Amino acid sequence: MKKQDLRWFLTKWFLILMAGMYLCGELLTLFYGFVGFPLLYRLLSYLDIKFVSDGSVIADLLHLLCYFLVDLLPNEISEWVKQGVNSGTWGIQITVNTPHDSGISGRLLSFALFCIVLFLLELRMAPYLVGAFFYCRMVARKMNEVLEEEKKQQQAFERRRNLLLSDIAHDIKTPITTICGYSRALSEGLVAEEKRQSYLDVVYQKSLRMDELLTLLFEYVKLDSEGFGLHKQQGNLAELVREMTAQLYTDFEDKGITVMTEISEEDAEFDMDRLQLGRAVTNLLTNAIRYGRRGGRVLVRLEDYEITVADDGEPIDPDFAEHIFDPFTREDRARTSEGGSGLGLGIAKKIVEMHGGRLVLNQRFGEGYTKAFQIRFSG
């Protein structure tokens, strides 16, 4: 749970409990006004105890409680407190004329009245005590849930990091092995003259592959690094999508892919980091070229601040689709020298989320396309 969600959850329940406690308090005040205090006054009147006050319910009950509690104090202090109460100098006036005010019977009477007043006071305070207890328990339970969730996220992060390191080692080792083997053969003169150029071409291609992989890895790590931020400026989203598509038009032609563009001529003003968002769109287009069907179609659409890149290539397995945006995630059939690094979609997703949008895979897009990657922004 995000900090903002936790803050809203605790604030919401705090306000709900405060409203509930206030409502219960008002209902109890009505109860005391129409039932509780009239019965208490009648009991005090029956015992010939006069009680006059203009305070609140809680203040009156506390005064009564203290009055009946002072009998436990030394006689001098008890008499002083009772005189102050009898004279009305403390906001209330209690006058006891009953003959049972002294001796054992008087103490029993005071204790009984003390218990009655204590019960009424606890009943009046019950909404606040119950509300505070419930809120404290709820906060403790929620914090335990948050800590447990953070622990699971940390464990998941550790697993992904270990998998990431394993995949990095696998993907870098393959071209390095080829480069080492071919370089040694060339340096030791084991390659015929007519094959030297082909060996050099392979070494060059593998070097480019390693450079591409390390560049993508650097970009992926940089997006997660502390202090990295976007340099946003107002720009035209439609112009950006058209430009990124045009830059890869030759690559589409080389694979015989027909590009269908549906981009409105109207400006789609958007606050964006043009370089980073352009990289995200390019990664989706490159993915369509790499895994699209040779001689097939690719749709590039911008509508209502939603960018769609759809192709008619092979559909993606549902189990694999759940992790398609994780780093170095590729289907087995894509784990070849011609396959991608598995970082492009992860980088695109991070960039889109940093712009406040969402990148989703839609395999029910229709219109003759098997899958579509869609960047969804709120305009």
VOLUM-493022 format. One record per residue (C-alpha): residue in one letter; x, y, z. Coordinates in nm, 3 decimals. Each point is the difference from the previous one (the first is absolute). Last residue first. Layout:
! VOLUM-493022
+----+---------+---------+---------+
: aa :      xx :      yy :      zz :
+----+---------+---------+---------+
:  A :       X :       Y :       Z :
...
+----+---------+---------+---------+
This chain:
! VOLUM-493022
+----+---------+---------+---------+
: aa :      xx :      yy :      zz :
+----+---------+---------+---------+
:  G :  -0.583 :   1.432 :  -2.125 :
:  S :   0.018 :  -0.305 :   0.222 :
:  F :   0.267 :  -0.224 :  -0.143 :
:  R :  -0.022 :  -0.358 :  -0.122 :
:  I :   0.290 :  -0.164 :  -0.181 :
:  Q :  -0.129 :  -0.305 :  -0.185 :
:  F :   0.182 :  -0.311 :  -0.118 :
:  A :  -0.217 :  -0.193 :  -0.241 :
:  K :  -0.044 :  -0.365 :  -0.081 :
:  T :  -0.143 :  -0.231 :  -0.266 :
:  Y :  -0.109 :   0.267 :  -0.248 :
:  G :  -0.286 :  -0.048 :  -0.246 :
:  E :  -0.206 :   0.290 :   0.140 :
:  G :   0.009 :  -0.172 :   0.343 :
:  F :   0.160 :   0.149 :   0.309 :
:  R :  -0.058 :  -0.307 :   0.209 :
:  Q :   0.367 :  -0.067 :   0.069 :
:  N :   0.045 :   0.335 :   0.178 :
:  L :   0.336 :   0.046 :   0.173 :
:  V :   0.009 :   0.303 :   0.226 :
:  L :   0.218 :   0.307 :   0.053 :
:  R :  -0.146 :   0.246 :   0.251 :
:  G :   0.041 :   0.375 :   0.036 :
:  G :   0.127 :   0.251 :   0.258 :
:  H :   0.308 :   0.101 :  -0.201 :
:  M :   0.223 :  -0.205 :   0.232 :
:  E :  -0.236 :  -0.290 :  -0.072 :
:  V :   0.069 :   0.034 :  -0.374 :
:  I :   0.377 :   0.004 :   0.055 :
:  K :  -0.009 :  -0.308 :   0.222 :
:  K :  -0.218 :  -0.192 :  -0.246 :
:  A :   0.223 :   0.085 :  -0.296 :
:  I :   0.310 :  -0.117 :   0.188 :
:  G :  -0.166 :  -0.332 :   0.087 :
:  L :  -0.116 :  -0.038 :  -0.361 :
:  G :   0.352 :   0.047 :  -0.132 :
:  L :   0.176 :  -0.217 :   0.258 :
:  G :  -0.069 :  -0.349 :  -0.135 :
:  S :   0.324 :   0.010 :  -0.194 :
:  G :  -0.158 :  -0.067 :  -0.336 :
:  G :   0.027 :  -0.312 :  -0.209 :
:  E :   0.233 :  -0.049 :  -0.294 :
:  S :   0.260 :  -0.181 :   0.207 :
:  T :  -0.272 :  -0.218 :   0.135 :
:  R :  -0.223 :   0.013 :   0.304 :
:  A :  -0.312 :   0.098 :  -0.195 :
:  R :  -0.138 :  -0.356 :  -0.032 :
:  D :   0.043 :  -0.043 :   0.374 :
:  E :  -0.220 :   0.303 :   0.069 :
:  R :   0.179 :   0.301 :   0.132 :
:  T :   0.024 :   0.183 :   0.333 :
:  F :   0.339 :   0.165 :   0.046 :
:  P :  -0.158 :   0.270 :   0.219 :
:  D :  -0.367 :  -0.046 :   0.097 :
:  F :  -0.251 :   0.156 :  -0.241 :
:  I :  -0.108 :  -0.335 :  -0.148 :
:  H :  -0.063 :  -0.156 :   0.339 :
:  E :  -0.376 :  -0.066 :  -0.022 :
:  A :   0.030 :  -0.046 :  -0.378 :
:  F :   0.212 :  -0.314 :   0.049 :
:  D :  -0.289 :  -0.186 :   0.160 :
:  P :  -0.239 :   0.132 :  -0.266 :
:  D :   0.225 :  -0.114 :  -0.291 :
:  I :   0.049 :   0.287 :  -0.241 :
:  P :  -0.172 :  -0.002 :  -0.339 :
:  E :   0.218 :  -0.048 :  -0.308 :
:  G :   0.012 :   0.300 :  -0.230 :
:  D :  -0.288 :   0.223 :  -0.109 :
:  D :   0.132 :   0.322 :   0.151 :
:  A :  -0.127 :   0.281 :   0.223 :
:  V :   0.170 :   0.316 :   0.129 :
:  T :  -0.258 :   0.219 :   0.174 :
:  I :   0.054 :   0.343 :   0.157 :
:  E :  -0.291 :   0.129 :   0.210 :
:  Y :  -0.024 :   0.377 :   0.049 :
:  D :  -0.355 :   0.004 :  -0.144 :
:  E :   0.111 :  -0.186 :  -0.313 :
:  L :   0.349 :  -0.067 :  -0.125 :
:  R :   0.039 :  -0.306 :  -0.221 :
:  V :   0.289 :  -0.200 :  -0.144 :
:  L :  -0.124 :  -0.322 :  -0.162 :
:  V :   0.247 :  -0.263 :  -0.119 :
:  R :  -0.068 :  -0.238 :  -0.288 :
:  G :   0.158 :  -0.319 :  -0.131 :
:  G :   0.260 :  -0.079 :  -0.263 :
:  R :   0.219 :  -0.159 :   0.264 :
:  R :  -0.219 :  -0.043 :   0.309 :
:  G :   0.083 :   0.224 :   0.294 :
:  Y :   0.248 :  -0.102 :   0.268 :
:  R :   0.296 :   0.222 :  -0.085 :
:  I :  -0.191 :   0.274 :  -0.182 :
:  A :  -0.272 :   0.023 :   0.266 :
:  N :   0.265 :   0.009 :   0.276 :
:  T :   0.179 :   0.279 :  -0.183 :
:  L :  -0.327 :   0.197 :  -0.010 :
:  L :  -0.054 :  -0.051 :   0.373 :
:  N :   0.360 :   0.099 :   0.076 :
:  T :  -0.034 :   0.309 :  -0.219 :
:  V :  -0.306 :   0.113 :   0.198 :
:  A :   0.193 :  -0.031 :   0.327 :
:  R :   0.308 :   0.176 :  -0.143 :
:  G :  -0.220 :   0.287 :  -0.121 :
:  L :  -0.135 :   0.027 :   0.355 :
:  Q :   0.357 :   0.033 :   0.128 :
:  L :   0.118 :   0.260 :  -0.252 :
:  R :  -0.322 :   0.206 :  -0.001 :
:  D :  -0.023 :   0.027 :   0.376 :
:  M :  -0.370 :   0.080 :   0.014 :
:  D :  -0.279 :   0.248 :   0.071 :
:  F :  -0.252 :  -0.075 :  -0.276 :
:  E :  -0.171 :   0.194 :  -0.277 :
:  A :  -0.173 :  -0.226 :  -0.250 :
:  D :   0.001 :   0.217 :  -0.312 :
:  E :  -0.259 :  -0.084 :  -0.262 :
:  E :   0.113 :  -0.199 :  -0.303 :
:  S :  -0.123 :  -0.315 :   0.170 :
:  I :   0.221 :  -0.306 :  -0.020 :
:  E :  -0.129 :  -0.317 :  -0.161 :
:  T :   0.309 :  -0.157 :  -0.154 :
:  M :  -0.005 :  -0.339 :  -0.175 :
:  V :   0.352 :  -0.135 :  -0.050 :
:  T :   0.040 :  -0.283 :  -0.250 :
:  I :   0.273 :  -0.243 :   0.099 :
:  G :   0.231 :  -0.136 :  -0.271 :
:  K :   0.280 :  -0.065 :   0.246 :
:  D :   0.233 :   0.252 :  -0.163 :
:  E :  -0.294 :   0.238 :  -0.041 :
:  F :  -0.065 :   0.011 :   0.376 :
:  D :   0.368 :   0.072 :   0.063 :
:  T :  -0.012 :   0.281 :  -0.258 :
:  Y :  -0.301 :   0.156 :   0.177 :
:  L :   0.180 :   0.004 :   0.336 :
:  Q :   0.067 :   0.376 :   0.013 :
:  A :  -0.346 :   0.071 :  -0.143 :
:  T :  -0.171 :  -0.175 :   0.291 :
:  M :   0.194 :   0.204 :   0.259 :
:  E :  -0.087 :   0.324 :  -0.182 :
:  R :  -0.371 :  -0.080 :  -0.031 :
:  V :  -0.022 :  -0.091 :   0.369 :
:  L :   0.175 :   0.323 :   0.106 :
:  E :  -0.216 :   0.218 :  -0.227 :
:  A :  -0.315 :  -0.147 :   0.150 :
:  L :   0.127 :   0.058 :   0.355 :
:  N :   0.062 :   0.370 :  -0.064 :
:  G :   0.212 :   0.152 :   0.273 :
:  Q :  -0.003 :   0.184 :   0.332 :
:  Q :   0.325 :  -0.066 :   0.177 :
:  K :   0.112 :  -0.261 :   0.247 :
:  H :   0.357 :  -0.073 :   0.096 :
:  L :  -0.051 :  -0.330 :   0.179 :
:  G :   0.182 :  -0.088 :   0.317 :
:  F :   0.279 :  -0.226 :   0.120 :
:  G :   0.106 :   0.084 :   0.356 :
:  E :  -0.004 :  -0.355 :   0.126 :
:  S :   0.046 :  -0.262 :  -0.269 :
:  D :  -0.293 :  -0.196 :  -0.139 :
:  L :   0.000 :   0.165 :  -0.344 :
:  K :   0.380 :  -0.031 :  -0.008 :
:  V :  -0.017 :  -0.377 :   0.054 :
:  Y :  -0.216 :  -0.049 :  -0.311 :
:  E :   0.207 :   0.240 :  -0.210 :
:  F :   0.324 :  -0.173 :   0.102 :
:  L :  -0.147 :  -0.340 :  -0.082 :
:  L :  -0.109 :   0.129 :  -0.339 :
:  T :   0.349 :   0.131 :  -0.071 :
:  L :   0.158 :  -0.325 :   0.125 :
:  L :  -0.220 :  -0.206 :  -0.232 :
:  E :   0.059 :   0.221 :  -0.302 :
:  D :   0.377 :  -0.004 :   0.054 :
:  M :  -0.003 :  -0.377 :   0.041 :
:  R :  -0.192 :  -0.042 :  -0.325 :
:  L :   0.228 :   0.243 :  -0.179 :
:  S :   0.298 :  -0.208 :   0.112 :
:  K :  -0.174 :  -0.316 :  -0.122 :
:  Q :  -0.053 :   0.162 :  -0.338 :
:  Y :   0.365 :   0.105 :  -0.021 :
:  V :   0.130 :  -0.345 :   0.095 :
:  V :  -0.233 :  -0.156 :  -0.258 :
:  D :   0.121 :   0.241 :  -0.268 :
:  L :   0.363 :  -0.078 :   0.087 :
:  Y :  -0.068 :  -0.371 :  -0.042 :
:  S :  -0.167 :   0.066 :  -0.337 :
:  Q :   0.299 :   0.209 :  -0.106 :
:  R :   0.247 :  -0.271 :   0.097 :
:  K :  -0.179 :  -0.270 :  -0.196 :
:  E :   0.181 :   0.044 :  -0.334 :
:  E :   0.335 :   0.021 :   0.177 :
:  A :  -0.046 :  -0.331 :   0.177 :
:  V :  -0.036 :   0.022 :   0.373 :
:  L :   0.247 :  -0.167 :   0.239 :
:  G :   0.243 :   0.291 :  -0.013 :
:  E :   0.050 :   0.010 :   0.375 :
:  S :  -0.144 :   0.352 :   0.029 :
:  L :  -0.304 :  -0.087 :  -0.212 :
:  A :  -0.083 :  -0.315 :   0.195 :
:  R :   0.050 :   0.183 :   0.326 :
:  S :  -0.228 :   0.282 :  -0.110 :
:  Y :  -0.269 :  -0.248 :  -0.112 :
:  G :  -0.002 :  -0.183 :   0.332 :
:  C :   0.013 :   0.312 :   0.216 :
:  I :  -0.270 :   0.178 :  -0.201 :
:  T :  -0.229 :  -0.304 :   0.008 :
:  T :   0.045 :  -0.048 :   0.375 :
:  I :  -0.058 :   0.373 :   0.056 :
:  P :  -0.317 :  -0.014 :  -0.211 :
:  T :  -0.146 :  -0.280 :   0.219 :
:  K :   0.135 :   0.124 :   0.334 :
:  I :  -0.182 :   0.332 :  -0.019 :
:  D :  -0.349 :  -0.148 :  -0.026 :
:  H :   0.059 :  -0.269 :   0.263 :
:  A :   0.172 :   0.231 :   0.251 :
:  I :  -0.273 :   0.259 :  -0.040 :
:  D :  -0.264 :  -0.269 :   0.039 :
:  S :   0.153 :  -0.121 :   0.326 :
:  L :   0.036 :   0.355 :   0.130 :
:  L :  -0.365 :   0.070 :  -0.082 :
:  L :  -0.111 :  -0.324 :   0.162 :
:  N :   0.186 :   0.094 :   0.316 :
:  R :  -0.152 :   0.347 :  -0.014 :
:  R :  -0.348 :  -0.139 :  -0.061 :
:  R :   0.032 :  -0.235 :   0.298 :
:  E :   0.130 :   0.281 :   0.223 :
:  F :  -0.282 :   0.227 :  -0.115 :
:  A :  -0.256 :  -0.270 :   0.080 :
:  Q :   0.150 :  -0.032 :   0.349 :
:  Q :  -0.013 :   0.377 :   0.042 :
:  Q :  -0.358 :   0.008 :  -0.124 :
:  K :  -0.091 :  -0.275 :   0.244 :
:  K :   0.159 :   0.194 :   0.286 :
:  E :  -0.173 :   0.320 :  -0.111 :
:  E :  -0.333 :  -0.185 :   0.002 :
:  E :   0.069 :  -0.136 :   0.347 :
:  L :   0.093 :   0.348 :   0.123 :
:  V :  -0.316 :   0.144 :  -0.155 :
:  E :  -0.215 :  -0.275 :   0.153 :
:  N :   0.160 :   0.056 :   0.340 :
:  M :  -0.064 :   0.374 :  -0.039 :
:  K :  -0.363 :  -0.073 :  -0.081 :
:  R :  -0.041 :  -0.220 :   0.307 :
:  A :   0.160 :   0.262 :   0.228 :
:  V :  -0.211 :   0.278 :  -0.152 :
:  M :  -0.318 :  -0.210 :   0.038 :
:  R :   0.084 :  -0.084 :   0.360 :
:  C :   0.064 :   0.366 :   0.082 :
:  Y :  -0.322 :   0.103 :  -0.176 :
:  F :  -0.208 :  -0.259 :   0.187 :
:  F :   0.144 :   0.101 :   0.338 :
:  A :  -0.050 :   0.372 :  -0.072 :
:  G :  -0.359 :  -0.059 :  -0.114 :
:  V :  -0.077 :  -0.222 :   0.300 :
:  L :   0.140 :   0.258 :   0.242 :
:  Y :  -0.171 :   0.290 :  -0.175 :
:  P :  -0.337 :  -0.175 :  -0.027 :
:  A :   0.028 :  -0.129 :   0.365 :
:  M :   0.057 :   0.340 :   0.162 :
:  R :  -0.368 :   0.056 :   0.078 :
:  L :  -0.042 :  -0.361 :   0.113 :
:  E :   0.311 :   0.031 :   0.212 :
:  L :  -0.144 :   0.312 :   0.164 :
:  L :  -0.338 :  -0.166 :   0.062 :
:  F :   0.172 :  -0.303 :   0.156 :
:  L :   0.218 :   0.222 :   0.218 :
:  V :  -0.309 :   0.193 :   0.114 :
:  I :  -0.172 :  -0.322 :   0.104 :
:  C :   0.313 :  -0.139 :   0.167 :
:  F :   0.058 :   0.324 :   0.194 :
:  L :  -0.366 :   0.004 :   0.106 :
:  A :   0.048 :  -0.348 :   0.144 :
:  F :   0.326 :   0.100 :   0.167 :
:  S :  -0.157 :   0.312 :   0.151 :
:  L :  -0.291 :  -0.205 :   0.136 :
:  L :   0.239 :  -0.258 :   0.143 :
:  R :   0.198 :   0.281 :   0.162 :
:  G :  -0.316 :   0.149 :   0.144 :
:  S :  -0.115 :  -0.337 :   0.135 :
:  I :   0.338 :  -0.050 :   0.166 :
:  G :  -0.010 :   0.332 :   0.179 :
:  S :  -0.110 :   0.333 :  -0.138 :
:  D :  -0.217 :   0.127 :  -0.283 :
:  H :  -0.287 :  -0.236 :   0.081 :
:  P :  -0.199 :   0.280 :   0.170 :
:  T :  -0.058 :   0.152 :  -0.346 :
:  N :   0.051 :   0.372 :  -0.034 :
:  V :   0.276 :  -0.006 :  -0.262 :
:  T :   0.042 :   0.321 :  -0.203 :
:  I :   0.183 :  -0.016 :  -0.332 :
:  Q :   0.062 :   0.324 :  -0.189 :
:  I :   0.179 :   0.014 :  -0.332 :
:  G :   0.225 :   0.253 :  -0.171 :
:  W :   0.290 :  -0.040 :   0.242 :
:  T :  -0.101 :   0.280 :   0.243 :
:  G :  -0.343 :  -0.157 :   0.060 :
:  S :   0.018 :   0.029 :   0.379 :
:  N :  -0.073 :  -0.371 :   0.047 :
:  V :   0.279 :  -0.094 :  -0.241 :
:  G :   0.259 :   0.210 :   0.177 :
:  Q :  -0.120 :  -0.129 :   0.337 :
:  K :   0.022 :  -0.356 :  -0.130 :
:  V :   0.358 :   0.048 :  -0.114 :
:  W :   0.104 :   0.148 :   0.335 :
:  E :  -0.179 :  -0.275 :   0.194 :
:  S :   0.179 :  -0.271 :  -0.200 :
:  I :   0.337 :   0.170 :   0.041 :
:  E :  -0.040 :   0.017 :   0.380 :
:  N :  -0.147 :  -0.351 :   0.024 :
:  P :   0.280 :  -0.173 :  -0.188 :
:  L :  -0.103 :  -0.123 :  -0.348 :
:  L :  -0.222 :  -0.300 :  -0.072 :
:  D :  -0.308 :   0.211 :   0.064 :
:  V :   0.123 :   0.215 :  -0.287 :
:  L :  -0.128 :  -0.254 :  -0.253 :
:  F :  -0.366 :   0.098 :   0.026 :
:  Y :   0.085 :   0.357 :  -0.093 :
:  C :   0.254 :  -0.100 :  -0.263 :
:  L :  -0.257 :  -0.211 :  -0.181 :
:  L :  -0.262 :   0.271 :   0.024 :
:  H :   0.242 :   0.253 :  -0.146 :
:  L :   0.100 :  -0.243 :  -0.275 :
:  L :  -0.364 :  -0.069 :  -0.082 :
:  D :  -0.078 :   0.369 :  -0.021 :
:  A :   0.303 :   0.071 :  -0.221 :
:  I :  -0.089 :  -0.290 :  -0.233 :
:  V :  -0.359 :   0.117 :  -0.040 :
:  S :   0.095 :   0.363 :  -0.052 :
:  G :  -0.022 :   0.271 :   0.266 :
:  D :  -0.293 :   0.203 :   0.140 :
:  S :  -0.024 :  -0.186 :   0.329 :
:  V :  -0.229 :  -0.047 :   0.305 :
:  F :  -0.014 :  -0.323 :   0.202 :
:  K :  -0.204 :  -0.030 :   0.324 :
:  I :   0.035 :  -0.328 :   0.189 :
:  D :  -0.313 :  -0.094 :   0.198 :
:  L :   0.046 :  -0.370 :  -0.076 :
:  Y :  -0.317 :   0.009 :  -0.208 :
:  S :   0.129 :   0.316 :  -0.163 :
:  L :   0.323 :  -0.176 :  -0.094 :
:  L :  -0.195 :  -0.290 :  -0.150 :
:  R :  -0.232 :   0.240 :  -0.186 :
:  Y :   0.301 :   0.194 :  -0.125 :
:  L :   0.159 :  -0.324 :  -0.125 :
:  L :  -0.324 :  -0.105 :  -0.172 :
:  P :  -0.035 :   0.344 :  -0.163 :
:  F :   0.373 :  -0.014 :  -0.091 :
:  G :  -0.016 :  -0.330 :  -0.185 :
:  V :  -0.334 :   0.024 :  -0.182 :
:  F :  -0.071 :   0.318 :  -0.197 :
:  G :   0.325 :   0.195 :   0.025 :
:  Y :   0.220 :  -0.304 :   0.054 :
:  F :  -0.145 :  -0.174 :  -0.304 :
:  L :   0.028 :   0.318 :  -0.207 :
:  T :   0.365 :   0.025 :   0.100 :
:  L :   0.039 :  -0.368 :  -0.085 :
:  L :  -0.135 :   0.067 :  -0.350 :
:  E :   0.236 :   0.297 :  -0.037 :
:  G :   0.296 :  -0.212 :   0.108 :
:  C :  -0.098 :  -0.277 :  -0.240 :
:  L :  -0.011 :   0.252 :  -0.286 :
:  Y :   0.335 :   0.154 :   0.099 :
:  M :   0.161 :  -0.344 :   0.032 :
:  G :  -0.130 :  -0.102 :  -0.342 :
:  A :   0.119 :   0.324 :  -0.162 :
:  M :   0.342 :  -0.043 :   0.159 :
:  L :   0.007 :  -0.364 :  -0.107 :
:  I :  -0.078 :   0.090 :  -0.361 :
:  L :   0.254 :   0.284 :   0.001 :
:  F :   0.272 :  -0.231 :   0.136 :
:  W :  -0.104 :  -0.270 :  -0.247 :
:  K :   0.048 :   0.234 :  -0.295 :
:  T :   0.326 :   0.143 :   0.134 :
:  L :   0.147 :  -0.348 :   0.051 :
:  F :  -0.097 :  -0.115 :  -0.351 :
:  W :   0.112 :   0.327 :  -0.163 :
:  R :   0.343 :  -0.020 :   0.165 :
:  L :   0.034 :  -0.366 :  -0.098 :
:  D :  -0.093 :   0.080 :  -0.363 :
:  Q :   0.253 :   0.286 :  -0.009 :
:  K :   0.268 :  -0.217 :   0.154 :
:  K :  -0.055 :  -0.264 :  -0.268 :
:  M :  -0.133 :  -0.343 :   0.094 :
+----+---------+---------+---------+
